[in-house]
Amino acid sequence: MERGGFRYDTAPIPQPGPGEALIRVLVCGVCSSDMGAWRRGIGQESIFGHEVVGIVEELGEGVTQVQAGDRVTGCIMQGYREYTVASADALIPVPEVLSDREAIVEPYVCLISGIRRLAPPVGMPAAVVGAGYMGLGLIQLLKLYGAGPVTAVDTVPGALETARQFGADTALMPEEAEGMQFPVVFEAAGTQSALDLSYQLCAQYGTMVAVGYHPCRREVDMGHWASGAFATIAAFEYRRPNQLEYMREALGAAAAGTLHTGQTMTHEFSFGQLEEAFRYHSEKLDGYIKGCVRLSAR
């Protein structure tokens, strides 16, 4: 990867070691956590992509968890290459009923983690600040978990209409939500203004759950934070067993039709369009909500 963009290289197909599987990558989602590296470049040997769905092509010694030919997702890295290797115990078979795009559920790990770390949300009013891809996922999951009413807050009128379509009971511009208070607020936009608004909407002794990606320092009004006695949860999930459990849960809900993972995956790009995929993700062009890169046919 060069400064300010990607560079394509040819390399040998990697070989799976003991306990590993060789994966032929079908699709890989575009994630905001890779945007900084795309803009600045961090070295020629860096291969990104972690929202992977692929086909098991070859098994390393001792692998019994999956078989050659299985379509899988899971904790798989280096997804922007045609073949990658992953630990077999980090792979999850994909239900046949799901398309490749619908099976990109890695982002739902943080959403489910953020909800699970709260008290049981049944009947709990909640606000979601930011009605993009992560916010729409949160709205669906909160309704699935029995929370409600769920209020979406966004600065874009079109995003508010989409939020209603995905289950938000109320969808408001920030000025319309002024003065409202919620026992739990999910920040899902990854901006300073969204963080500020989330704390403003949080009731005293309430909880603010940070789901948006913040790759830099942020400011918090500690006077307001202290007077509100807020609890704050960073929803990122790094525990491998939890990651796999939450991906299985998301796959099951998607297969059952109660989580609409494919409808928020609005754009698909070829491997040769990787640069364009990241530009669309950065600038949110042409109704973009979330995109993926297709590396091979099923």
Secondary structure, DSSP 8 states (H G I E B T S, - for coil): --TTS------------TTEEEEEEEEEE--GGGHHHHHH---TT------EEEEEEEE-TT--S--TT-EEEES----SSSEEEEEGGGEEE--TTS-TTTT--TTHHHHHHHHHTSS--TT--EEEE--SHHHHHHHHHHHHTT---EEEE-S-HHHHHHHHHTT-SEEE-TTTTTT--EEEEEE-S-SHHHHHHHHHHEEEEEEEEE-S---S-----HHHHHHHT-EEEE-----HHHHHHHHHHHHHHHHHTSS-TTTT--EEEEGGGHHHHHHHHHHT-TT-S-EEEE-S--
